[in-house]
Amino acid sequence: MNLEELKYPVGKFIKPECITKEIIDSSISEIENFPSLVKTEIQNLSEQDLHLRYRPEGWTITQVVHHCADSHINSYMRFKLALTENVPTIKPYEESLWAELPDKQLSSLISLQLLEALHARWVYLLKTLSEEDLNKEFIHPEQSERISLRENILIYGWHCLHHLAHIRQAKELRFE
């Protein structure tokens, strides 16, 4: 596998031309199932296995789980901002720097518990969104574009698959 394939084992996110209810529902299912799939992948790993990387110089399995908790908290907040404000500009964060903060030393099970609770709330919210809600947008200042909630659901369905593939890849390829 080349570096690009190692970085993007499920490919890069591609926005569909038309975002249908079926595509949205499928992405919400990916978000809903993510914590239990991560749990299945990591619950019986040794401490040594949790330090495996999905590519050379990539994050460890534990860092991937912590990153997902960080990222998904930010996404949940972005949904709430878009639902309660008029096209808010969200605050980006330096995910690579967050991944190096001291809490990376915590057990990945701490972030898994956070993901389980967060996803329960997030999915409940997503399943209640109306057509009008799905069309609400926020501005991502680094991309200088408006992102609709309908698109962001798809981005995070992909994000779940992307990082689940990283965990599985780390277990299979065993980069240290």
Residue, then its C-alpha position, 0 to 999 in steps of 0.5 A: m500500500n502506498l502512503e495515500e492508501l494508508k492515510y485514506p483506506v476508505g478513500k477521501f470523502i466525496k460529496p454526492e451530487c444529490i444527497t437523498k434521505e436514504i444517503i442521510d439515513s445511511s450516514i446516521s446509521e454509520i454514526e450510530n453504530f460507530p462506538s459499538l464497532v470501535k468497542t468490538e475492535i479495541q476491547n480485547l487489545s493489549e496495551q502494546d497493541l493499542h500503541l500500534r499505528y495504522r501507517p508509519e508515523g501515523w497515530t496509534i490506535t489509542q490516539v485515533v480513538h481520542h481523536c474521534a472523541d475530540s472531533h465528534i464533540n466539535s462536530y456535535m457543537r457545530f450542529k447545535l450552533a448551526l441549529t441555533e444561530n444564523v450561519p455561524t462561523i465555527k472555530p477550527y482546531e489543530e487536531s494534530l496538536w490535540a492528539e499530542l496533549p497529555d490526555k493522550q496517555l489516558s486509556s482509549l476506553i475513556s474516550l470510548q465511553l465519551l463516544e458512546a454517550l455523545h453518539a447517543r445524544w448526537v444520533y437522537l438529534l440527527k434523527t429529529l432534524s427537519e428538511e429545514d434543519l438539514n439545510k441550515e449551514f455553518i461556515h468553516p473559515e479554513q475552507s471559506e465555504r458554507i457546509s450544510l448540516r445534510e452534508n456534515i452528516l455525510i462527512y461524519g458518516w465517512h469520518c466514522l468509517h475512515h477511522l474505523a478502517h484505521i483501527r483495523q489497519a493498525k491491527e492488521l499491518r502492525f506498524e510500531 
